[in-house]
Amino acid sequence: MELPVLPVLPLTDTLERPMTDLRISVTDRCNFRCTFCMPASQQYRFLPREEILSFEEVTHLARIFVGLGVRKIRLTGGEPLVRTQLETLIRDLAKLDGVEDLALTTNGYLLAQQAEALAAAGLRRVTVSFHSLVPQVFGRINGLGMELDKVLAGLAAARKAGLGPIKLNVVPIKGMNDAEIVPLARWARDQGYTLRFIEYMDVGTVNSWDEGAVLSAREILESIDREMPLEPVNKNHPGDVADRYRYRDGGGEVGLIPSVTQPFCGDCSRVRLSAEGKLFTCLFGVVGHDLKEPLRRGASPQEIESLIRAIWQRRTDRYSEDRTAALRAGTFQPTKKVEMFRIGG
């Protein structure tokens, strides 16, 4: 009699957090210069092409991660849609046994031209960074005056291609787009999108993060609830970073990611692979672990698996919790960290 195939149990770290979500940055380049990620005032030196993982290398490493218990893969950047022929990678990743969700985070500017091909290749859903409904504000936030209409067209194309449910990520910053909390929530609700507000974080170092510019999740929730009453909803799974709320009249839901005021390190199940093949165990990491070097010198899948296993099993990251505690104690000091455009959000 043939024995049933048992599911792979994910690795756990020193805090018993499982490794189930893999974020893959396919490029460090972006066609935007958003103020909270890649401010236009800075100069950037991007990776030479030969230092970036090929699609074959990405798929090879992803297969190893899936064998260790990863079930969700998300492609990020930079802006992933500036990487040519991305649908080729998606097609290969979609074929991996054990992958339950394959998604992509994008600024949406190139989505109208690519949505149909991405969906045909096996992409299941998209999350679009969407920080304003006012064209002038949108252009100021993206740093280059890029047009809002092109992102709206991308959203329409994604819907038509079946890349849903479509989520929109908003980073509210005081004095910039904080007046749009309710208008954005109302518009997304009317359009059938799931909106998620993310507290402005000190990711990387070039964005000159200021705690005073943070609009808290509580303030956001209260603003929306006054206009459109909300009630809490259970998270989909323990590693879900968003606190979910649904409109009491049944008109959809909104999510809040309180990464500064109510950090959630205790449930973090994400591992990140940068475009040059470095493994980061935290969004706020300083040093990545090089997987490209052993891969390119011919290390076996078993050797790379052992390396990943050892890195995750000694993981102790709790940066957001430590930062919040330091802010409350008045002892917070900024530290140099990897930039978000190098490892994705």
C-alpha positions as CSV (number, residue, x, y, z in Angstrom):
1,M,0.0,0.0,0.0
2,E,1.3,3.5,-0.9
3,L,1.9,5.7,2.1
4,P,0.5,9.2,2.1
5,V,2.9,12.1,1.5
6,L,3.2,14.0,4.7
7,P,3.4,17.8,4.5
8,V,6.8,19.5,5.0
9,L,6.9,21.2,8.4
10,P,8.5,24.6,8.1
11,L,11.7,25.5,9.9
12,T,11.4,27.4,13.1
13,D,13.8,30.0,14.6
14,T,14.9,30.6,18.2
15,L,11.5,32.2,18.9
16,E,9.6,29.3,17.3
17,R,8.6,31.4,14.3
18,P,8.2,29.3,11.2
19,M,9.7,30.2,7.8
20,T,6.7,30.1,5.5
21,D,6.9,33.3,3.4
22,L,9.6,34.0,0.8
23,R,10.0,37.5,-0.6
24,I,12.2,37.6,-3.7
25,S,13.6,40.9,-5.0
26,V,14.2,40.6,-8.7
27,T,15.9,44.0,-9.1
28,D,17.2,46.9,-7.1
29,R,16.1,49.4,-9.8
30,C,12.9,51.4,-9.7
31,N,11.2,53.9,-12.0
32,F,9.9,55.8,-9.0
33,R,11.8,57.8,-6.3
34,C,9.3,57.6,-3.4
35,T,10.2,59.8,-0.4
36,F,10.0,56.9,2.1
37,C,12.1,54.5,0.1
38,M,14.3,56.0,-2.6
39,P,14.2,59.8,-2.2
40,A,15.1,61.6,-5.4
41,S,17.6,63.8,-3.5
42,Q,19.9,60.7,-3.2
43,Q,22.3,59.2,-5.7
44,Y,22.1,55.4,-6.2
45,R,24.6,52.9,-7.5
46,F,22.7,49.9,-8.9
47,L,23.9,46.3,-9.2
48,P,25.7,45.4,-12.4
49,R,23.7,42.8,-14.4
50,E,26.1,40.0,-13.8
51,E,25.7,40.4,-10.0
52,I,21.9,39.9,-10.2
53,L,20.5,36.4,-9.9
54,S,19.3,34.9,-13.2
55,F,15.8,33.5,-13.3
56,E,17.2,30.0,-13.3
57,E,19.1,30.8,-10.1
58,V,16.1,32.3,-8.4
59,T,14.0,29.3,-9.3
60,H,16.7,26.9,-8.0
61,L,16.9,28.7,-4.7
62,A,13.1,29.0,-4.4
63,R,12.8,25.3,-4.9
64,I,15.1,24.8,-1.9
65,F,13.1,27.2,0.3
66,V,9.9,25.4,-0.6
67,G,11.5,22.2,0.4
68,L,12.1,23.7,3.8
69,G,8.4,24.7,4.3
70,V,7.9,28.0,2.4
71,R,4.4,28.1,1.0
72,K,4.0,31.7,-0.1
73,I,6.2,33.5,-2.6
74,R,6.0,37.2,-3.4
75,L,8.1,39.0,-6.0
76,T,9.3,42.5,-5.1
77,G,12.1,45.0,-6.1
78,G,12.9,47.8,-6.5
79,E,10.1,47.7,-9.0
80,P,9.8,44.1,-10.3
81,L,8.1,45.1,-13.5
82,V,11.2,46.9,-14.8
83,R,12.9,43.4,-15.0
84,T,12.4,42.2,-18.5
85,Q,10.5,39.0,-19.3
86,L,9.4,38.6,-15.6
87,E,6.6,36.3,-16.8
88,T,9.3,33.7,-17.5
89,L,10.3,33.6,-13.9
90,I,6.6,33.5,-12.8
91,R,6.0,30.5,-15.0
92,D,8.8,28.6,-13.5
93,L,7.9,29.5,-9.9
94,A,4.2,28.6,-10.5
95,K,5.3,25.0,-11.3
96,L,7.0,24.4,-8.0
97,D,5.2,21.8,-5.9
98,G,4.1,23.2,-2.6
99,V,3.7,26.8,-3.5
100,E,0.2,27.8,-2.4
101,D,0.4,31.5,-3.2
102,L,2.4,33.5,-5.8
103,A,2.0,37.2,-5.7
104,L,3.7,40.4,-6.7
105,T,4.1,43.9,-5.2
106,T,4.4,46.7,-7.7
107,N,4.0,50.5,-8.0
108,G,1.6,49.6,-10.9
109,Y,3.0,52.0,-13.4
110,L,3.9,49.3,-15.9
111,L,1.1,47.0,-14.9
112,A,-1.3,47.8,-17.7
113,Q,1.1,46.4,-20.3
114,Q,2.0,43.3,-18.4
115,A,-1.0,42.2,-16.3
116,E,-2.4,39.7,-18.9
117,A,1.0,38.0,-19.5
118,L,1.7,37.8,-15.8
119,A,-1.7,36.2,-15.1
120,A,-1.2,33.7,-18.0
121,A,2.2,32.7,-16.6
122,G,0.7,31.8,-13.2
123,L,0.7,34.9,-11.1
124,R,-2.3,34.8,-8.7
125,R,-2.6,38.3,-7.3
126,V,-1.0,41.7,-7.1
127,T,-0.5,44.3,-4.4
128,V,-0.1,47.9,-5.6
129,S,1.6,50.7,-3.7
130,F,-0.9,53.5,-3.9
131,H,-0.4,56.6,-1.8
132,S,-2.7,59.3,-3.1
133,L,-5.7,60.0,-5.3
134,V,-4.6,63.5,-6.0
135,P,-2.3,63.7,-9.1
136,Q,-0.1,66.4,-7.7
137,V,0.4,64.7,-4.4
138,F,0.9,61.4,-6.1
139,G,3.6,63.0,-8.3
140,R,5.3,64.6,-5.2
141,I,5.4,61.3,-3.3
142,N,6.8,59.3,-6.2
143,G,9.5,62.0,-6.5
144,L,9.4,62.2,-10.3
145,G,6.0,63.5,-11.1
146,M,4.9,60.1,-12.6
147,E,1.2,60.1,-13.7
148,L,-1.5,58.7,-11.5
149,D,-3.6,57.7,-14.6
150,K,-1.1,55.1,-15.6
151,V,-1.4,53.3,-12.2
152,L,-5.2,53.5,-12.4
153,A,-5.0,51.9,-15.8
154,G,-2.7,49.2,-14.3
155,L,-5.3,48.4,-11.6
156,A,-8.0,48.1,-14.2
157,A,-5.8,45.7,-16.3
158,A,-5.0,43.6,-13.2
159,R,-8.7,43.3,-12.4
160,K,-9.5,42.3,-16.0
161,A,-6.7,39.7,-15.9
162,G,-8.1,38.1,-12.7
163,L,-5.1,39.1,-10.5
164,G,-7.2,39.4,-7.4
165,P,-8.1,40.1,-4.7
166,I,-6.2,43.3,-5.4
167,K,-4.6,45.0,-2.4
168,L,-3.5,48.6,-2.2
169,N,-0.7,49.6,0.2
170,V,-0.7,53.2,1.5
171,V,2.0,54.8,3.6
172,P,0.4,57.8,5.3
173,I,2.9,60.6,6.2
174,K,1.9,63.6,8.2
175,G,1.9,66.8,6.1
176,M,2.0,64.8,2.8
177,N,-1.0,62.5,2.3
178,D,-2.6,62.3,5.8
179,A,-5.6,64.3,4.6
180,E,-6.6,61.5,2.2
181,I,-7.2,58.7,4.7
182,V,-11.0,58.7,4.5
183,P,-11.1,59.6,0.7
184,L,-8.8,56.7,-0.1
185,A,-10.7,54.3,2.1
186,R,-14.0,55.3,0.5
187,W,-12.6,55.1,-3.0
188,A,-11.0,51.7,-2.5
189,R,-14.2,50.4,-0.9
190,D,-16.3,51.6,-3.8
191,Q,-13.8,50.0,-6.3
192,G,-13.7,46.7,-4.5
193,Y,-10.0,46.9,-3.5
194,T,-8.6,45.9,-0.1
195,L,-6.8,48.9,1.3
196,R,-4.0,48.5,3.8
197,F,-2.5,51.4,5.7
198,I,1.2,50.9,6.7
199,E,2.7,53.0,9.4
200,Y,5.7,55.0,8.1
201,M,8.8,53.0,9.1
202,D,12.5,53.6,9.4
203,V,13.4,51.2,6.7
204,G,16.9,51.7,5.4
205,T,18.7,55.0,6.1
206,V,18.3,57.3,3.1
207,N,14.7,58.3,3.8
208,S,15.7,60.3,6.9
209,W,12.9,58.8,9.0
210,D,11.2,61.1,11.5
211,E,9.0,59.6,14.2
212,G,7.0,62.8,14.2
213,A,5.8,62.1,10.6
214,V,4.2,58.8,11.6
215,L,0.5,58.6,11.5
216,S,-0.5,55.8,13.9
217,A,-2.8,52.9,13.1
218,R,-5.1,54.0,15.9
219,E,-5.5,57.5,14.4
220,I,-6.1,56.0,11.0
221,L,-8.7,53.6,12.3
222,E,-10.5,56.3,14.3
223,S,-10.7,58.5,11.2
224,I,-12.3,55.9,9.0
225,D,-14.5,54.5,11.7
226,R,-16.1,57.9,12.3
227,E,-17.2,58.1,8.7
228,M,-17.7,54.4,7.9
229,P,-18.1,52.2,11.0
230,L,-15.7,49.3,11.3
231,E,-15.5,46.1,13.3
232,P,-12.5,43.8,13.8
233,V,-12.0,40.6,11.8
234,N,-9.7,37.7,12.7
235,K,-6.4,37.4,10.9
236,N,-6.2,34.8,8.1
237,H,-3.2,33.1,9.7
238,P,-0.7,33.9,12.6
239,G,1.9,35.4,10.3
240,D,-0.5,37.9,8.7
241,V,0.9,41.4,9.4
242,A,-2.3,43.4,8.9
243,D,-5.0,44.0,11.6
244,R,-8.2,43.5,9.6
245,Y,-11.4,45.4,9.9
246,R,-14.6,45.1,7.9
247,Y,-17.2,47.8,7.3
248,R,-20.3,47.1,9.4
249,D,-22.6,47.5,6.4
250,G,-20.8,44.7,4.6
251,G,-18.9,46.9,2.1
252,G,-15.5,45.2,2.2
253,E,-12.6,45.6,4.6
254,V,-9.5,47.6,5.4
255,G,-6.2,46.6,6.9
256,L,-3.8,48.4,9.3
257,I,-0.1,47.5,9.7
258,P,1.0,49.1,13.0
259,S,4.7,48.3,12.5
260,V,5.9,51.2,14.7
261,T,3.3,51.6,17.4
262,Q,2.3,47.9,17.8
263,P,5.1,45.8,16.3
264,F,4.4,42.2,15.4
265,C,7.9,40.6,15.4
266,G,6.6,37.7,17.4
267,D,4.6,36.3,14.4
268,C,7.1,37.1,11.6
269,S,7.5,34.2,9.2
270,R,9.2,36.1,6.3
271,V,12.5,35.4,4.8
272,R,13.9,37.7,2.0
273,L,16.2,37.0,-0.9
274,S,17.8,40.1,-2.4
275,A,18.4,40.6,-6.1
276,E,22.1,39.7,-5.7
277,G,21.3,36.5,-3.8
278,K,21.6,37.5,-0.2
279,L,19.3,36.1,2.4
280,F,17.9,38.5,5.0
281,T,15.9,37.4,8.0
282,C,14.5,40.8,8.7
283,L,13.3,43.8,6.7
284,F,15.6,45.9,9.0
285,G,18.6,43.7,8.5
286,V,22.1,45.0,8.3
287,V,24.1,42.1,6.8
288,G,22.7,39.5,4.4
289,H,23.9,35.9,4.1
290,D,25.4,35.2,0.6
291,L,23.7,32.3,-1.2
292,K,24.9,33.3,-4.7
293,E,28.5,32.5,-4.0
294,P,27.9,28.8,-3.0
295,L,25.3,28.5,-5.8
296,R,27.7,29.7,-8.5
297,R,30.6,27.7,-7.3
298,G,28.5,24.6,-7.7
299,A,27.3,23.8,-4.2
300,S,24.7,21.0,-4.1
301,P,21.0,21.7,-3.2
302,Q,21.6,19.8,0.0
303,E,24.6,22.1,0.9
304,I,22.5,25.2,0.3
305,E,19.6,23.8,2.2
306,S,21.9,23.2,5.2
307,L,23.1,26.7,5.0
308,I,19.6,28.2,4.9
309,R,18.5,25.9,7.7
310,A,21.4,27.0,9.9
311,I,20.7,30.7,9.3
312,W,17.0,30.5,10.1
313,Q,17.4,28.3,13.1
314,R,19.6,30.8,14.8
315,R,17.4,33.8,13.9
316,T,16.7,36.2,16.8
317,D,15.4,39.3,14.9
318,R,13.1,41.6,16.8
319,Y,14.0,45.0,15.5
320,S,10.6,46.6,15.4
321,E,9.9,45.6,19.0
322,D,13.3,46.8,20.1
323,R,12.8,50.1,18.2
324,T,9.4,50.8,19.7
325,A,10.7,50.0,23.2
326,A,13.6,52.5,22.6
327,L,11.2,55.2,21.3
328,R,9.0,54.9,24.4
329,A,12.1,55.0,26.6
330,G,13.5,58.0,24.7
331,T,16.7,56.1,23.8
332,F,16.2,55.4,20.1
333,Q,19.2,56.0,17.9
334,P,19.0,55.5,14.1
335,T,21.2,52.7,12.8
336,K,22.5,51.9,9.3
337,K,20.3,49.2,7.7
338,V,19.8,47.6,4.2
339,E,17.7,49.8,2.0
340,M,14.2,48.6,1.3
341,F,14.6,48.8,-2.5
342,R,17.3,46.2,-2.2
343,I,15.2,43.6,-0.5
344,G,11.6,44.6,-1.0
345,G,8.9,45.6,1.5
